[in-house]
Amino acid sequence: MLIEANSPGGKMRRTFLCGILCGVVMAAALTFAVAIPANNAHWQMEIVKRGGGAWFFDKNGRLGWMWTVEPTSAPPQKKQIIVPARRTNLAPQRL
């Protein structure tokens, strides 16, 4: 589909597509910024200092890093279910 600037709604369509592109770029930048702490040795050392990770040597003598604490998710809160009382005597009602 070709977007023509002179067609009715063409400018609106182009503005919409530019907004979508900006949103995708911002989402990619945020993802990249959040992924760096787990992949950067400086941040891995900070995690080790706080007790969440550890450096290790494998059987071939290579240095590695791993998480020592599994991420904990909050358990879902249980909601109280209220069951209405059953009516046994159902008399016809006038509307």
N, C-alpha and C positions, 0 to 999 in steps of 0.2 A: 504494500500500500504506500503510495507516494503522498507525502505531505506537501500540499501547496499552500504557500503563505497567503495567496489572494482568495482562497476558498473560504466560505463561511465556516467558522470554527477552527480554521487552520492555526491561528495564533494561539487559541486556547489549547489545542492538542499539543502544539510544540511546547508550551509552558508546562503542561502536564508531564510530558516526557522528560523535560529537563528536571522537573521536581523529582520524578522517579529516579533518574540518574544520580541526582545529588543524594537521595536517600540511600541508594546502593553503595555509593562511595563512602558515605558516613558510616554505614554499617560495617563495611570492610575495614575502615580505619579503626573502629572500636574493637573489632575482633582481633586485629593485629596487635593493638595496644594491650588487650587483656591476655593474649597468648604469650607475650614476651616474658612475664615473670617466671613461668614454668620452664622456659627454654633458655634462660640466661643464667650463667654460672654465678653472677653476683646475687641474683635473687634466690637461686637455689641455696647459696650459702646462708642467706638470711632465713630461709625456711628451716635449714638445718639448725641454726642457732635457736630457733623457737621450738624445736622438737618435732617438726613435721616431716623431715626428710633425713637421709643419711647417704654419705659417700661410701662406696665399697669397691673392693677388688674382686673380679671374678677369677675362675680357676686358671685362666690364661694370663692373669696379671694386668688386665685392662681396668682402668679406673672408670667407675660408673656412679650414677646417682639414682636414688629411688625414693618414692614416698614411703614413709613409715606409718602414717596414719591414714586410714581410709576416710574419705570425706563422709561426714555424717549429715544425713538429711533429717530435718525435723519430722517426727512421726505425725501423720495426719491427726488432727484433733477430732475426737469423736463427738458427734453432735447428738444431743438428746432427742430421741424420737418420741413424740407425744401422739398416742393413738386415741382418737376420740371414743368415748364410751358408746356402746351399741344401744340403740333404742329398741326396746322389746315391744312396746305398745305403740303401734303406728296407727293413729286415727286419721281418717281423711281430713284434709285441710281445705278450707275455702280460699280461693285466690281472689 
